[in-house]
Amino acid sequence: MCNAPTVSTELIDSGIEALINDPEADSAVTTIKLNMYSPLRARKLDSNGYLEPFFSFEMFDDRSTLSCDRDSQGDVFFADMSYTISRSRSIENMADGLLPQKWMGKKIIPVYQPYGCDIDDEWQIAVSKWWISTNGLGKTFPE
């Protein structure tokens, strides 16, 4: 993605190598672990402007085990959209892929990174500058 400044050549190489090593995989995508953002904490606005659960908890067989405490649901991974390396078959058969990013196919390899972000808002520029400077990618930025 052209708006993802934290992608290094090493990160791209690791995704390509992962696909070479696993011919069954459909894609390799940058992934970040964000346990503080458990899907159980997600909310949306109802028609009156009040917060309600993003999805119905009735989807779960045993709701007594649900907790929004950090780390209570195990690790939570997000495809951070810094990059996706997809095999051509995933694009050609996109209708069969997993929602919401069907171009990734069904067998998706995570390429872990400690921080990933595409630039959609002004605050992300400052955080990305900090990350690039801190991680020795050869760039420092004026205040």
The first five atom37 places (N, CA, C, CB, O) and aatype in JSON, in Angstrom:
{
  "aatype": [12, 4, 2, 0, 14, 16, 19, 15, 16, 6, 10, 9, 3, 15, 7, 9, 6, 0, 10, 9, 2, 3, 14, 6, 0, 3, 15, 0, 19, 16, 16, 9, 11, 10, 2, 12, 18, 15, 14, 10, 1, 0, 1, 11, 10, 3, 15, 2, 7, 18, 10, 6, 14, 13, 13, 15, 13, 6, 12, 13, 3, 3, 1, 15, 16, 10, 15, 4, 3, 1, 3, 15, 5, 7, 3, 19, 13, 13, 0, 3, 12, 15, 18, 16, 9, 15, 1, 15, 1, 15, 9, 6, 2, 12, 0, 3, 7, 10, 10, 14, 5, 11, 17, 12, 7, 11, 11, 9, 9, 14, 19, 18, 5, 14, 18, 7, 4, 3, 9, 3, 3, 6, 17, 5, 9, 0, 19, 15, 11, 17, 17, 9, 15, 16, 2, 7, 10, 7, 11, 16, 13, 14, 6],
  "atom_mask": [
    [1, 1, 1, 1, 1],
    [1, 1, 1, 1, 1],
    [1, 1, 1, 1, 1],
    [1, 1, 1, 1, 1],
    [1, 1, 1, 1, 1],
    [1, 1, 1, 1, 1],
    [1, 1, 1, 1, 1],
    [1, 1, 1, 1, 1],
    [1, 1, 1, 1, 1],
    [1, 1, 1, 1, 1],
    [1, 1, 1, 1, 1],
    [1, 1, 1, 1, 1],
    [1, 1, 1, 1, 1],
    [1, 1, 1, 1, 1],
    [1, 1, 1, 0, 1],
    [1, 1, 1, 1, 1],
    [1, 1, 1, 1, 1],
    [1, 1, 1, 1, 1],
    [1, 1, 1, 1, 1],
    [1, 1, 1, 1, 1],
    [1, 1, 1, 1, 1],
    [1, 1, 1, 1, 1],
    [1, 1, 1, 1, 1],
    [1, 1, 1, 1, 1],
    [1, 1, 1, 1, 1],
    [1, 1, 1, 1, 1],
    [1, 1, 1, 1, 1],
    [1, 1, 1, 1, 1],
    [1, 1, 1, 1, 1],
    [1, 1, 1, 1, 1],
    [1, 1, 1, 1, 1],
    [1, 1, 1, 1, 1],
    [1, 1, 1, 1, 1],
    [1, 1, 1, 1, 1],
    [1, 1, 1, 1, 1],
    [1, 1, 1, 1, 1],
    [1, 1, 1, 1, 1],
    [1, 1, 1, 1, 1],
    [1, 1, 1, 1, 1],
    [1, 1, 1, 1, 1],
    [1, 1, 1, 1, 1],
    [1, 1, 1, 1, 1],
    [1, 1, 1, 1, 1],
    [1, 1, 1, 1, 1],
    [1, 1, 1, 1, 1],
    [1, 1, 1, 1, 1],
    [1, 1, 1, 1, 1],
    [1, 1, 1, 1, 1],
    [1, 1, 1, 0, 1],
    [1, 1, 1, 1, 1],
    [1, 1, 1, 1, 1],
    [1, 1, 1, 1, 1],
    [1, 1, 1, 1, 1],
    [1, 1, 1, 1, 1],
    [1, 1, 1, 1, 1],
    [1, 1, 1, 1, 1],
    [1, 1, 1, 1, 1],
    [1, 1, 1, 1, 1],
    [1, 1, 1, 1, 1],
    [1, 1, 1, 1, 1],
    [1, 1, 1, 1, 1],
    [1, 1, 1, 1, 1],
    [1, 1, 1, 1, 1],
    [1, 1, 1, 1, 1],
    [1, 1, 1, 1, 1],
    [1, 1, 1, 1, 1],
    [1, 1, 1, 1, 1],
    [1, 1, 1, 1, 1],
    [1, 1, 1, 1, 1],
    [1, 1, 1, 1, 1],
    [1, 1, 1, 1, 1],
    [1, 1, 1, 1, 1],
    [1, 1, 1, 1, 1],
    [1, 1, 1, 0, 1],
    [1, 1, 1, 1, 1],
    [1, 1, 1, 1, 1],
    [1, 1, 1, 1, 1],
    [1, 1, 1, 1, 1],
    [1, 1, 1, 1, 1],
    [1, 1, 1, 1, 1],
    [1, 1, 1, 1, 1],
    [1, 1, 1, 1, 1],
    [1, 1, 1, 1, 1],
    [1, 1, 1, 1, 1],
    [1, 1, 1, 1, 1],
    [1, 1, 1, 1, 1],
    [1, 1, 1, 1, 1],
    [1, 1, 1, 1, 1],
    [1, 1, 1, 1, 1],
    [1, 1, 1, 1, 1],
    [1, 1, 1, 1, 1],
    [1, 1, 1, 1, 1],
    [1, 1, 1, 1, 1],
    [1, 1, 1, 1, 1],
    [1, 1, 1, 1, 1],
    [1, 1, 1, 1, 1],
    [1, 1, 1, 0, 1],
    [1, 1, 1, 1, 1],
    [1, 1, 1, 1, 1],
    [1, 1, 1, 1, 1],
    [1, 1, 1, 1, 1],
    [1, 1, 1, 1, 1],
    [1, 1, 1, 1, 1],
    [1, 1, 1, 1, 1],
    [1, 1, 1, 0, 1],
    [1, 1, 1, 1, 1],
    [1, 1, 1, 1, 1],
    [1, 1, 1, 1, 1],
    [1, 1, 1, 1, 1],
    [1, 1, 1, 1, 1],
    [1, 1, 1, 1, 1],
    [1, 1, 1, 1, 1],
    [1, 1, 1, 1, 1],
    [1, 1, 1, 1, 1],
    [1, 1, 1, 1, 1],
    [1, 1, 1, 0, 1],
    [1, 1, 1, 1, 1],
    [1, 1, 1, 1, 1],
    [1, 1, 1, 1, 1],
    [1, 1, 1, 1, 1],
    [1, 1, 1, 1, 1],
    [1, 1, 1, 1, 1],
    [1, 1, 1, 1, 1],
    [1, 1, 1, 1, 1],
    [1, 1, 1, 1, 1],
    [1, 1, 1, 1, 1],
    [1, 1, 1, 1, 1],
    [1, 1, 1, 1, 1],
    [1, 1, 1, 1, 1],
    [1, 1, 1, 1, 1],
    [1, 1, 1, 1, 1],
    [1, 1, 1, 1, 1],
    [1, 1, 1, 1, 1],
    [1, 1, 1, 1, 1],
    [1, 1, 1, 1, 1],
    [1, 1, 1, 0, 1],
    [1, 1, 1, 1, 1],
    [1, 1, 1, 0, 1],
    [1, 1, 1, 1, 1],
    [1, 1, 1, 1, 1],
    [1, 1, 1, 1, 1],
    [1, 1, 1, 1, 1],
    [1, 1, 1, 1, 1]
  ],
  "atom_positions": [
    [[0.85, -1.18, 0.0], [0.0, 0.0, 0.0], [0.9, 1.24, 0.0], [-0.97, 0.0, 1.23], [1.91, 1.27, 0.69]],
    [[0.53, 2.22, -0.75], [1.38, 3.4, -0.88], [1.31, 4.31, 0.34], [0.98, 4.18, -2.11], [2.11, 5.25, 0.44]],
    [[0.4, 4.07, 1.25], [0.28, 4.94, 2.43], [0.72, 4.23, 3.71], [-1.15, 5.42, 2.58], [0.24, 4.56, 4.79]],
    [[1.62, 3.24, 3.59], [2.09, 2.48, 4.74], [3.6, 2.69, 4.88], [1.75, 0.98, 4.6], [4.37, 1.94, 4.29]],
    [[4.02, 3.68, 5.66], [5.44, 4.03, 5.72], [6.31, 3.1, 6.55], [5.57, 5.38, 6.25], [7.53, 3.26, 6.55]],
    [[5.74, 2.15, 7.26], [6.55, 1.31, 8.15], [6.91, -0.03, 7.53], [5.8, 1.07, 9.44], [7.38, -0.93, 8.23]],
    [[6.72, -0.17, 6.24], [7.05, -1.42, 5.56], [8.51, -1.36, 5.1], [6.11, -1.66, 4.35], [8.91, -0.45, 4.38]],
    [[9.28, -2.33, 5.54], [10.69, -2.41, 5.16], [10.88, -3.49, 4.1], [11.59, -2.71, 6.39], [9.99, -4.32, 3.88]],
    [[12.02, -3.47, 3.45], [12.3, -4.51, 2.47], [12.36, -5.88, 3.15], [13.62, -4.22, 1.73], [11.95, -6.89, 2.57]],
    [[12.88, -5.92, 4.38], [12.94, -7.18, 5.13], [11.53, -7.72, 5.41], [13.7, -6.98, 6.45], [11.3, -8.93, 5.35]],
    [[10.6, -6.83, 5.7], [9.23, -7.25, 5.97], [8.59, -7.83, 4.7], [8.39, -6.06, 6.5], [7.88, -8.83, 4.76]],
    [[8.85, -7.2, 3.58], [8.33, -7.72, 2.3], [8.97, -9.07, 1.99], [8.62, -6.71, 1.14], [8.28, -10.02, 1.61]],
    [[10.29, -9.16, 2.16], [10.98, -10.42, 1.9], [10.42, -11.55, 2.77], [12.48, -10.27, 2.15], [10.27, -12.67, 2.29]],
    [[10.1, -11.26, 4.02], [9.59, -12.31, 4.91], [8.22, -12.81, 4.44], [9.5, -11.8, 6.35], [7.92, -13.99, 4.58]],
    [[7.41, -11.92, 3.89], [6.11, -12.36, 3.35], [6.27, -13.22, 2.11], [0.0, 0.0, 0.0], [5.58, -14.23, 1.96]],
    [[7.17, -12.83, 1.23], [7.43, -13.61, 0.01], [7.99, -14.98, 0.39], [8.42, -12.87, -0.93], [7.56, -16.0, -0.15]],
    [[8.94, -15.01, 1.31], [9.53, -16.28, 1.76], [8.46, -17.18, 2.39], [10.66, -16.03, 2.77], [8.47, -18.39, 2.18]],
    [[7.56, -16.6, 3.16], [6.5, -17.39, 3.78], [5.63, -18.06, 2.72], [5.62, -16.51, 4.69], [5.25, -19.22, 2.88]],
    [[5.33, -17.35, 1.64], [4.53, -17.95, 0.57], [5.31, -19.0, -0.2], [4.05, -16.87, -0.4], [4.74, -20.03, -0.6]],
    [[6.59, -18.77, -0.41], [7.43, -19.77, -1.08], [7.47, -21.05, -0.25], [8.86, -19.23, -1.32], [7.41, -22.15, -0.79]],
    [[7.58, -20.91, 1.07], [7.68, -22.06, 1.97], [6.36, -22.77, 2.21], [8.24, -21.62, 3.28], [6.36, -23.9, 2.71]],
    [[5.25, -22.14, 1.87], [3.93, -22.75, 2.08], [3.09, -22.59, 0.82], [3.2, -22.11, 3.3], [2.33, -21.63, 0.7]],
    [[3.2, -23.52, -0.12], [2.46, -23.41, -1.39], [0.94, -23.43, -1.21], [2.87, -24.53, -2.3], [0.21, -22.99, -2.1]],
    [[0.46, -23.94, -0.07], [-0.98, -23.98, 0.19], [-1.54, -22.61, 0.56], [-1.29, -24.97, 1.3], [-2.74, -22.36, 0.41]],
    [[-0.69, -21.74, 1.05], [-1.14, -20.42, 1.52], [-1.59, -19.56, 0.34], [-0.02, -19.7, 2.3], [-1.01, -19.61, -0.75]],
    [[-2.63, -18.78, 0.59], [-3.16, -17.87, -0.44], [-2.5, -16.51, -0.4], [-4.65, -17.71, -0.26], [-2.35, -15.86, -1.43]],
    [[-2.11, -16.07, 0.79], [-1.53, -14.74, 0.91], [-0.72, -14.64, 2.19], [-2.63, -13.66, 0.89], [-0.8, -15.48, 3.08]],
    [[0.07, -13.57, 2.25], [0.8, -13.2, 3.46], [0.49, -11.73, 3.72], [2.38, -13.47, 3.31], [0.59, -10.9, 2.81]],
    [[0.11, -11.41, 4.94], [-0.3, -10.04, 5.24], [0.36, -9.56, 6.53], [-1.84, -9.95, 5.37], [0.56, -10.33, 7.46]],
    [[0.68, -8.28, 6.56], [1.23, -7.71, 7.78], [0.17, -7.76, 8.87], [1.72, -6.26, 7.55], [-1.0, -7.44, 8.65]],
    [[0.63, -8.18, 10.03], [-0.28, -8.44, 11.14], [0.32, -7.88, 12.41], [-0.57, -9.96, 11.28], [1.52, -7.98, 12.65]],
    [[-0.54, -7.29, 13.22], [-0.11, -6.74, 14.5], [-1.0, -7.3, 15.6], [-0.15, -5.18, 14.48], [-2.21, -7.44, 15.43]],
    [[-0.38, -7.62, 16.73], [-1.13, -8.12, 17.89], [-1.55, -6.92, 18.72], [-0.27, -9.13, 18.74], [-0.71, -6.15, 19.19]],
    [[-2.85, -6.78, 18.9], [-3.4, -5.66, 19.67], [-4.44, -6.18, 20.66], [-4.04, -4.59, 18.72], [-5.64, -6.0, 20.48]],
    [[-3.95, -6.83, 21.71], [-4.88, -7.4, 22.68], [-5.74, -6.36, 23.37], [-4.11, -8.17, 23.7], [-6.82, -6.68, 23.87]],
    [[-5.29, -5.11, 23.39], [-6.1, -4.08, 24.04], [-7.38, -3.77, 23.24], [-5.28, -2.81, 24.22], [-8.29, -3.13, 23.76]],
    [[-7.43, -4.21, 22.0], [-8.6, -3.97, 21.17], [-9.36, -5.26, 20.91], [-8.19, -3.33, 19.84], [-9.57, -5.65, 19.77]],
    [[-9.77, -5.92, 21.97], [-10.55, -7.14, 21.83], [-11.81, -6.84, 21.03], [-10.9, -7.74, 23.21], [-12.45, -5.82, 21.25]],
    [[-12.17, -7.72, 20.11], [-13.42, -7.51, 19.37], [-14.64, -7.4, 20.27], [-13.62, -8.65, 18.39], [-15.65, -6.81, 19.88]],
    [[-14.55, -7.95, 21.47], [-15.68, -7.86, 22.39], [-15.91, -6.42, 22.87], [-15.46, -8.77, 23.59], [-17.0, -6.09, 23.34]],
    [[-14.89, -5.58, 22.77], [-15.03, -4.18, 23.18], [-15.61, -3.29, 22.07], [-13.68, -3.64, 23.6], [-15.98, -2.15, 22.33]],
    [[-15.7, -3.81, 20.88], [-16.15, -3.0, 19.74], [-17.61, -2.58, 19.91], [-15.97, -3.78, 18.42], [-18.45, -3.37, 20.35]],
    [[-17.88, -1.35, 19.56], [-19.24, -0.8, 19.66], [-19.59, -0.04, 18.38], [-19.35, 0.14, 20.89], [-18.71, 0.34, 17.6]],
    [[-20.87, 0.17, 18.19], [-21.37, 1.01, 17.1], [-22.54, 1.81, 17.64], [-21.8, 0.14, 15.85], [-23.08, 1.51, 18.71]],
    [[-22.93, 2.84, 16.91], [-24.05, 3.68, 17.33], [-25.36, 3.08, 16.87], [-23.9, 5.1, 16.8], [-25.48, 2.62, 15.73]],
    [[-26.35, 3.09, 17.78], [-27.68, 2.68, 17.36], [-28.41, 3.87, 16.74], [-28.49, 2.1, 18.57], [-27.82, 4.94, 16.61]],
    [[-29.66, 3.69, 16.36], [-30.4, 4.75, 15.67], [-30.65, 5.97, 16.56], [-31.73, 4.21, 15.18], [-31.0, 7.04, 16.05]],
    [[-30.48, 5.83, 17.89], [-30.66, 6.95, 18.81], [-29.33, 7.6, 19.2], [-31.39, 6.48, 20.05], [-29.31, 8.54, 19.99]],
    [[-28.24, 7.1, 18.67], [-26.93, 7.66, 18.98], [-26.27, 7.08, 20.2], [0.0, 0.0, 0.0], [-25.27, 7.63, 20.68]],
    [[-26.8, 5.97, 20.74], [-26.19, 5.29, 21.88], [-25.29, 4.16, 21.4], [-27.28, 4.76, 22.83], [-25.51, 3.58, 20.34]],
    [[-24.27, 3.86, 22.21], [-23.4, 2.74, 21.88], [-24.08, 1.42, 22.17], [-22.1, 2.84, 22.65], [-24.75, 1.25, 23.18]],
    [[-23.88, 0.48, 21.26], [-24.35, -0.88, 21.45], [-23.25, -1.82, 20.95], [-25.71, -1.13, 20.69], [-22.38, -1.39, 20.21]],
    [[-23.29, -3.1, 21.35], [-22.27, -4.02, 20.87], [-22.2, -4.02, 19.34], [-22.55, -5.44, 21.38], [-23.22, -3.92, 18.66]],
    [[-20.98, -4.14, 18.82], [-20.8, -4.12, 17.37], [-21.44, -5.34, 16.73], [-19.32, -4.07, 17.02], [-21.99, -5.25, 15.63]],
    [[-21.38, -6.47, 17.41], [-22.03, -7.68, 16.91], [-22.8, -8.32, 18.05], [-20.99, -8.68, 16.31], [-22.53, -8.04, 19.22]],
    [[-23.74, -9.15, 17.72], [-24.6, -9.78, 18.71], [-23.84, -10.83, 19.52], [-25.82, -10.42, 18.04], [-23.2, -11.71, 18.94]],
    [[-23.9, -10.73, 20.82], [-23.24, -11.72, 21.66], [-24.0, -13.05, 21.65], [-23.13, -11.2, 23.09], [-23.48, -14.06, 22.14]],
    [[-25.19, -13.06, 21.1], [-25.93, -14.31, 20.94], [-25.23, -15.24, 19.96], [-27.37, -14.02, 20.48], [-25.59, -16.42, 19.86]],
    [[-24.25, -14.73, 19.23], [-23.48, -15.55, 18.3], [-22.67, -16.61, 19.05], [-22.55, -14.67, 17.46], [-22.28, -17.61, 18.46]],
    [[-22.43, -16.39, 20.33], [-21.59, -17.28, 21.12], [-22.45, -18.27, 21.89], [-20.71, -16.47, 22.07], [-23.45, -17.9, 22.5]],
    [[-22.04, -19.52, 21.86], [-22.79, -20.56, 22.57], [-22.77, -20.36, 24.08], [-22.24, -21.92, 22.23], [-23.8, -20.49, 24.74]],
    [[-21.6, -20.04, 24.62], [-21.46, -19.91, 26.06], [-21.03, -18.48, 26.39], [-20.43, -20.94, 26.62], [-19.83, -18.19, 26.48]],
    [[-22.0, -17.6, 26.56], [-21.7, -16.2, 26.83], [-21.1, -15.98, 28.22], [-22.96, -15.37, 26.68], [-20.55, -14.92, 28.49]],
    [[-21.2, -16.97, 29.1], [-20.65, -16.81, 30.45], [-19.12, -16.74, 30.42], [-21.1, -17.97, 31.34], [-18.51, -16.28, 31.39]],
    [[-18.49, -17.18, 29.35], [-17.03, -17.16, 29.27], [-16.5, -15.87, 28.63], [-16.53, -18.36, 28.47], [-15.29, -15.68, 28.55]],
    [[-17.39, -15.0, 28.18], [-16.95, -13.78, 27.51], [-16.53, -12.73, 28.53], [-18.07, -13.24, 26.62], [-17.2, -12.51, 29.54]],
    [[-15.42, -12.09, 28.25], [-14.91, -11.02, 29.1], [-14.22, -10.01, 28.2], [-13.94, -11.57, 30.2], [-13.57, -10.38, 27.22]],
    [[-14.36, -8.75, 28.54], [-13.67, -7.72, 27.75], [-12.33, -7.34, 28.37], [-14.55, -6.47, 27.62], [-11.66, -6.43, 27.88]],
    [[-11.92, -8.03, 29.43], [-10.63, -7.77, 30.04], [-9.52, -8.06, 29.03], [-10.43, -8.61, 31.32], [-9.6, -9.02, 28.27]],
    [[-8.5, -7.2, 29.04], [-7.38, -7.41, 28.13], [-6.79, -8.79, 28.32], [-6.3, -6.34, 28.34], [-6.66, -9.26, 29.45]],
    [[-6.45, -9.42, 27.24], [-5.83, -10.74, 27.19], [-6.77, -11.88, 27.6], [-4.63, -10.76, 28.08], [-6.35, -13.04, 27.57]],
    [[-8.0, -11.6, 27.98], [-8.9, -12.66, 28.44], [-9.37, -13.55, 27.3], [-10.1, -12.05, 29.15], [-9.75, -14.69, 27.54]],
    [[-9.36, -13.06, 26.09], [-9.83, -13.83, 24.95], [-8.69, -14.43, 24.15], [-10.68, -12.96, 24.04], [-8.89, -14.95, 23.05]],
    [[-7.49, -14.36, 24.69], [-6.33, -14.81, 23.93], [-5.81, -13.66, 23.07], [0.0, 0.0, 0.0], [-6.3, -12.54, 23.17]],
    [[-4.84, -13.95, 22.25], [-4.26, -12.91, 21.41], [-5.23, -12.48, 20.32], [-2.96, -13.39, 20.8], [-5.94, -13.3, 19.74]],
    [[-5.24, -11.18, 20.06], [-6.11, -10.6, 19.05], [-5.2, -10.02, 17.96], [-7.05, -9.49, 19.66], [-4.39, -9.13, 18.22]],
    [[-5.36, -10.52, 16.75], [-4.51, -10.09, 15.63], [-5.34, -9.33, 14.61], [-3.83, -11.3, 14.97], [-6.48, -9.69, 14.31]],
    [[-4.74, -8.27, 14.1], [-5.37, -7.48, 13.05], [-4.46, -7.46, 11.83], [-5.67, -6.04, 13.54], [-3.26, -7.24, 11.95]],
    [[-5.04, -7.68, 10.67], [-4.33, -7.42, 9.43], [-4.28, -5.9, 9.33], [-5.03, -8.09, 8.14], [-5.3, -5.26, 9.12]],
    [[-3.09, -5.32, 9.49], [-3.0, -3.87, 9.62], [-3.0, -3.14, 8.28], [-1.75, -3.51, 10.37], [-2.97, -1.91, 8.23]],
    [[-3.04, -3.89, 7.21], [-3.15, -3.35, 5.85], [-1.91, -2.58, 5.41], [-4.35, -2.44, 5.76], [-1.99, -1.76, 4.49]],
    [[-0.77, -2.85, 6.04], [0.47, -2.26, 5.53], [0.82, -2.9, 4.19], [1.62, -2.45, 6.54], [1.2, -2.2, 3.25]],
    [[0.68, -4.21, 4.11], [0.79, -4.86, 2.8], [0.07, -6.19, 2.8], [2.26, -5.06, 2.42], [-0.13, -6.82, 3.84]],
    [[-0.31, -6.61, 1.61], [-0.85, -7.93, 1.35], [-0.12, -8.47, 0.13], [-2.4, -7.89, 1.14], [-0.07, -7.81, -0.91]],
    [[0.43, -9.65, 0.25], [1.01, -10.34, -0.89], [0.07, -11.51, -1.18], [2.5, -10.82, -0.62], [0.01, -12.47, -0.41]],
    [[-0.65, -11.43, -2.28], [-1.63, -12.46, -2.63], [-1.2, -13.22, -3.87], [-3.02, -11.83, -2.85], [-0.64, -12.65, -4.8]],
    [[-1.46, -14.49, -3.86], [-1.23, -15.29, -5.07], [-2.3, -14.92, -6.09], [-1.26, -16.84, -4.75], [-3.4, -14.48, -5.73]],
    [[-1.97, -15.09, -7.36], [-2.92, -14.73, -8.41], [-4.23, -15.51, -8.28], [-2.31, -14.98, -9.79], [-5.29, -14.99, -8.62]],
    [[-4.16, -16.75, -7.78], [-5.39, -17.53, -7.64], [-6.37, -16.89, -6.66], [-5.06, -18.95, -7.18], [-7.58, -17.05, -6.79]],
    [[-5.83, -16.17, -5.66], [-6.7, -15.5, -4.69], [-7.45, -14.35, -5.35], [-5.89, -14.98, -3.5], [-8.61, -14.09, -5.04]],
    [[-6.79, -13.67, -6.26], [-7.43, -12.57, -6.98], [-8.44, -13.14, -7.97], [-6.38, -11.69, -7.71], [-9.56, -12.65, -8.07]],
    [[-8.04, -14.17, -8.69], [-8.92, -14.78, -9.7], [-10.16, -15.39, -9.07], [-8.16, -15.84, -10.48], [-11.22, -15.41, -9.69]],
    [[-10.04, -15.9, -7.84], [-11.17, -16.54, -7.14], [-11.6, -15.71, -5.93], [-10.79, -17.95, -6.69], [-11.93, -16.26, -4.88]],
    [[-11.61, -14.41, -6.08], [-11.88, -13.52, -4.96], [-13.25, -13.8, -4.32], [-11.81, -12.08, -5.42], [-13.4, -13.58, -3.11]],
    [[-14.21, -14.25, -5.06], [-15.53, -14.52, -4.5], [-15.47, -15.59, -3.41], [-16.49, -14.97, -5.6], [-16.35, -15.64, -2.55]],
    [[-14.43, -16.43, -3.42], [-14.3, -17.5, -2.44], [-13.51, -17.07, -1.2], [-13.65, -18.7, -3.07], [-13.42, -17.84, -0.24]],
    [[-12.92, -15.88, -1.2], [-12.08, -15.43, -0.1], [-12.87, -15.07, 1.14], [0.0, 0.0, 0.0], [-14.09, -14.94, 1.11]],
    [[-12.15, -14.91, 2.24], [-12.76, -14.54, 3.52], [-13.07, -13.05, 3.55], [-11.84, -14.92, 4.69], [-12.29, -12.22, 3.08]],
    [[-14.2, -12.72, 4.1], [-14.55, -11.32, 4.32], [-13.67, -10.76, 5.43], [-16.06, -11.15, 4.68], [-13.24, -11.54, 6.28]],
    [[-13.39, -9.51, 5.49], [-13.79, -8.47, 4.55], [-12.79, -8.23, 3.41], [-14.01, -7.2, 5.28], [-13.11, -7.51, 2.47]],
    [[-11.62, -8.82, 3.49], [-10.62, -8.62, 2.43], [-10.52, -9.91, 1.62], [-9.21, -8.23, 3.03], [-9.63, -10.73, 1.84]],
    [[-11.44, -10.07, 0.7], [-11.56, -11.33, -0.03], [-10.35, -11.63, -0.91], [-12.79, -11.31, -0.87], [-10.12, -12.79, -1.27]],
    [[-9.57, -10.61, -1.26], [-8.39, -10.84, -2.1], [-7.3, -11.6, -1.36], [-7.85, -9.52, -2.6], [-6.33, -12.05, -1.98]],
    [[-7.44, -11.75, -0.04], [-6.45, -12.49, 0.74], [-6.64, -14.0, 0.65], [-6.5, -12.06, 2.18], [-5.76, -14.76, 1.05]],
    [[-7.77, -14.45, 0.12], [-8.06, -15.87, 0.06], [-8.52, -16.39, 1.41], [0.0, 0.0, 0.0], [-9.09, -15.65, 2.21]],
    [[-8.28, -17.68, 1.65], [-8.71, -18.31, 2.89], [-7.56, -18.72, 3.8], [-9.56, -19.51, 2.58], [-7.7, -18.75, 5.02]],
    [[-6.42, -19.04, 3.22], [-5.26, -19.48, 3.99], [-4.26, -18.33, 4.02], [-4.61, -20.78, 3.37], [-3.46, -18.14, 3.1]],
    [[-4.34, -17.58, 5.1], [-3.62, -16.31, 5.21], [-2.49, -16.45, 6.23], [-4.59, -15.17, 5.61], [-2.73, -16.79, 7.39]],
    [[-1.28, -16.18, 5.79], [-0.12, -16.25, 6.68], [0.09, -14.87, 7.31], [1.17, -16.7, 5.89], [0.15, -13.87, 6.6]],
    [[0.21, -14.81, 8.65], [0.52, -13.53, 9.28], [2.01, -13.22, 9.18], [0.09, -13.54, 10.76], [2.85, -14.08, 9.4]],
    [[2.31, -12.0, 8.84], [3.69, -11.51, 8.87], [3.71, -10.49, 10.0], [4.15, -10.87, 7.46], [3.24, -9.36, 9.85]],
    [[4.26, -10.9, 11.13], [4.17, -10.11, 12.35], [5.07, -8.88, 12.3], [4.52, -10.96, 13.54], [6.2, -8.93, 11.82]],
    [[4.54, -7.8, 12.8], [5.33, -6.59, 13.0], [4.85, -5.92, 14.28], [5.22, -5.63, 11.78], [3.68, -6.05, 14.66]],
    [[5.74, -5.19, 14.95], [5.37, -4.58, 16.23], [4.47, -3.36, 16.06], [6.61, -4.19, 16.98], [3.73, -2.99, 16.98]],
    [[4.52, -2.74, 14.91], [3.69, -1.56, 14.64], [3.45, -1.52, 13.15], [4.37, -0.23, 15.14], [4.36, -1.74, 12.35]],
    [[2.24, -1.24, 12.78], [1.91, -1.09, 11.37], [0.75, -0.14, 11.26], [0.0, 0.0, 0.0], [-0.15, -0.12, 12.1]],
    [[0.77, 0.65, 10.21], [-0.25, 1.68, 10.13], [-0.25, 2.25, 8.72], [-0.02, 2.79, 11.18], [0.81, 2.55, 8.17]],
    [[-1.41, 2.39, 8.16], [-1.48, 3.17, 6.94], [-1.91, 4.58, 7.33], [-2.46, 2.53, 5.89], [-2.52, 4.78, 8.38]],
    [[-1.59, 5.55, 6.5], [-1.84, 6.95, 6.84], [-3.22, 7.36, 6.32], [-0.74, 7.87, 6.26], [-3.41, 7.6, 5.13]],
    [[-4.15, 7.42, 7.24], [-5.51, 7.85, 6.94], [-5.9, 9.11, 7.7], [-6.49, 6.74, 7.25], [-6.91, 9.74, 7.4]],
    [[-5.09, 9.47, 8.7], [-5.42, 10.61, 9.54], [-4.12, 11.28, 9.99], [-6.27, 10.16, 10.76], [-3.06, 10.65, 9.99]],
    [[-4.2, 12.54, 10.35], [-3.01, 13.32, 10.68], [-2.2, 12.74, 11.84], [-3.41, 14.74, 11.01], [-0.97, 12.78, 11.8]],
    [[-2.86, 12.2, 12.87], [-2.12, 11.68, 14.02], [-1.21, 10.53, 13.63], [-3.09, 11.23, 15.11], [-0.19, 10.31, 14.27]],
    [[-1.58, 9.79, 12.58], [-0.79, 8.65, 12.16], [0.56, 9.08, 11.55], [-1.57, 7.81, 11.16], [1.51, 8.3, 11.55]],
    [[0.63, 10.29, 11.04], [1.89, 10.8, 10.5], [2.91, 10.93, 11.62], [1.67, 12.16, 9.78], [4.04, 10.48, 11.48]],
    [[2.51, 11.55, 12.73], [3.43, 11.74, 13.86], [3.87, 10.4, 14.44], [2.76, 12.58, 14.95], [5.05, 10.23, 14.74]],
    [[2.96, 9.47, 14.61], [3.31, 8.17, 15.16], [4.24, 7.43, 14.21], [2.05, 7.34, 15.44], [5.19, 6.78, 14.65]],
    [[3.98, 7.5, 12.92], [4.83, 6.81, 11.94], [6.22, 7.44, 11.87], [4.18, 6.84, 10.56], [7.21, 6.72, 11.73]],
    [[6.3, 8.76, 11.97], [7.62, 9.42, 12.01], [8.41, 8.93, 13.22], [7.47, 10.97, 12.04], [9.59, 8.61, 13.12]],
    [[7.74, 8.89, 14.37], [8.4, 8.4, 15.58], [8.89, 6.97, 15.37], [7.44, 8.48, 16.79], [10.03, 6.66, 15.71]],
    [[8.04, 6.1, 14.83], [8.4, 4.7, 14.65], [9.59, 4.56, 13.7], [7.2, 3.91, 14.12], [10.51, 3.8, 13.98]],
    [[9.57, 5.29, 12.6], [10.66, 5.21, 11.62], [11.97, 5.68, 12.26], [10.33, 6.07, 10.36], [13.0, 5.03, 12.1]],
    [[11.94, 6.79, 12.98], [13.14, 7.3, 13.64], [13.65, 6.35, 14.72], [12.86, 8.67, 14.26], [14.85, 6.11, 14.83]],
    [[12.75, 5.8, 15.51], [13.1, 4.92, 16.61], [13.65, 3.59, 16.13], [11.89, 4.69, 17.48], [14.5, 3.0, 16.81]],
    [[13.2, 3.12, 14.99], [13.6, 1.81, 14.52], [14.74, 1.83, 13.51], [12.43, 1.14, 13.91], [14.95, 0.87, 12.78]],
    [[15.46, 2.93, 13.48], [16.7, 3.0, 12.72], [16.56, 2.81, 11.22], [0.0, 0.0, 0.0], [17.43, 2.2, 10.6]],
    [[15.51, 3.32, 10.66], [15.36, 3.19, 9.21], [16.06, 4.33, 8.47], [13.88, 3.15, 8.84], [15.8, 4.58, 7.29]],
    [[16.96, 5.02, 9.19], [17.79, 6.02, 8.54], [17.14, 7.38, 8.36], [0.0, 0.0, 0.0], [17.69, 8.24, 7.67]],
    [[16.01, 7.59, 8.95], [15.32, 8.87, 8.78], [15.12, 9.52, 10.14], [13.96, 8.67, 8.06], [14.71, 8.87, 11.1]],
    [[15.4, 10.79, 10.21], [14.99, 11.59, 11.36], [14.18, 12.74, 10.8], [16.23, 12.1, 12.2], [14.39, 13.18, 9.67]],
    [[13.27, 13.22, 11.58], [12.34, 14.24, 11.12], [12.41, 15.46, 12.01], [10.92, 13.69, 11.08], [12.52, 15.33, 13.23]],
    [[12.34, 16.64, 11.43], [12.32, 17.86, 12.26], [11.02, 17.93, 13.05], [12.48, 19.13, 11.38], [9.99, 17.39, 12.64]],
    [[11.09, 18.61, 14.18], [9.88, 18.78, 14.99], [8.88, 19.67, 14.3], [10.23, 19.37, 16.36], [7.81, 19.92, 14.84]]
  ]
}
